[in-house]
Amino acid sequence: MAEKRYTVTQAAELTGVKSYVLRYWEEELGLRIGRNEQGHRYYTGYDIQLFLNIKELKKRGLQLRAIKELVPRISRLAPGASADKVKLLDGGSEPVEEKAVSQEKKTCENSEKDSRDHEAKILEFQAILEKLIARGMKERNEEEARCHSLDETIRLHQEARRQAAAAGEPRRRRTRKHKK
């Protein structure tokens, strides 16, 4: 049985991703998408599932650079013909084509475990980033407070000089008036 092929428009409808975004992902992630005799792109069930996985990873906050590193692993975790592909990410969209066998179930469980491990690492990384940002914000606020205090001291000093100058000014005028 020949493998089902989808056009760019059909792939966009199935994934809920604009066609130009699919082409952009292909280019940025180095995906090998098949071409027909006329040179037009066609997508297999596996390609659709891969795009759904990429969409899910993007939704989880991963950038394309990080996803590019995961694509080979996703491909490795789902070997075989596209009819044998199963959902690779937990919480993702329903797979386009399913065929449950014990080996695939085990692969899917491993993939879900890897996905959970990856999520835990992402959460840990986010926590570290949040701490660094909080520390940076605290240092920035302390620096702003120091600058504000310094500005206030300078203003007070300038005001004192103005007052001293103003207090001394009438005397000079009087002195000048008396000299005439």
Secondary structure in CASP SS format (residue, H / E / C, confidence):
PFRMAT SS
TARGET T0000
AUTHOR 0000-0000-0000
METHOD secondary structure of the structure
MODEL  1
M C 1.00
A C 1.00
E C 1.00
K C 1.00
R C 1.00
Y E 1.00
T C 1.00
V H 1.00
T H 1.00
Q H 1.00
A H 1.00
A H 1.00
E H 1.00
L H 1.00
T H 1.00
G C 1.00
V C 1.00
K C 1.00
S H 1.00
Y H 1.00
V H 1.00
L H 1.00
R H 1.00
Y H 1.00
W H 1.00
E H 1.00
E H 1.00
E H 1.00
L H 1.00
G C 1.00
L C 1.00
R C 1.00
I C 1.00
G C 1.00
R E 1.00
N C 1.00
E C 1.00
Q C 1.00
G C 1.00
H C 1.00
R E 1.00
Y C 1.00
Y E 1.00
T C 1.00
G H 1.00
Y H 1.00
D H 1.00
I H 1.00
Q H 1.00
L H 1.00
F H 1.00
L H 1.00
N H 1.00
I H 1.00
K H 1.00
E H 1.00
L H 1.00
K H 1.00
K H 1.00
R C 1.00
G C 1.00
L C 1.00
Q C 1.00
L H 1.00
R H 1.00
A H 1.00
I H 1.00
K H 1.00
E H 1.00
L H 1.00
V H 1.00
P H 1.00
R H 1.00
I H 1.00
S H 1.00
R H 1.00
L H 1.00
A C 1.00
P C 1.00
G C 1.00
A C 1.00
S H 1.00
A H 1.00
D H 1.00
K C 1.00
V C 1.00
K C 1.00
L C 1.00
L C 1.00
D C 1.00
G C 1.00
G C 1.00
S C 1.00
E C 1.00
P C 1.00
V C 1.00
E C 1.00
E C 1.00
K C 1.00
A C 1.00
V C 1.00
S H 1.00
Q H 1.00
E H 1.00
K H 1.00
K H 1.00
T H 1.00
C H 1.00
E H 1.00
N H 1.00
S H 1.00
E H 1.00
K H 1.00
D H 1.00
S H 1.00
R H 1.00
D H 1.00
H H 1.00
E H 1.00
A H 1.00
K H 1.00
I H 1.00
L H 1.00
E H 1.00
F H 1.00
Q H 1.00
A H 1.00
I H 1.00
L H 1.00
E H 1.00
K H 1.00
L H 1.00
I H 1.00
A H 1.00
R H 1.00
G H 1.00
M H 1.00
K H 1.00
E H 1.00
R H 1.00
N H 1.00
E H 1.00
E H 1.00
E H 1.00
A H 1.00
R H 1.00
C H 1.00
H H 1.00
S H 1.00
L H 1.00
D H 1.00
E H 1.00
T H 1.00
I H 1.00
R H 1.00
L H 1.00
H H 1.00
Q H 1.00
E H 1.00
A H 1.00
R H 1.00
R H 1.00
Q H 1.00
A H 1.00
A H 1.00
A H 1.00
A H 1.00
G H 1.00
E H 1.00
P H 1.00
R H 1.00
R H 1.00
R H 1.00
R H 1.00
T H 1.00
R H 1.00
K H 1.00
H H 1.00
K H 1.00
K C 1.00
END
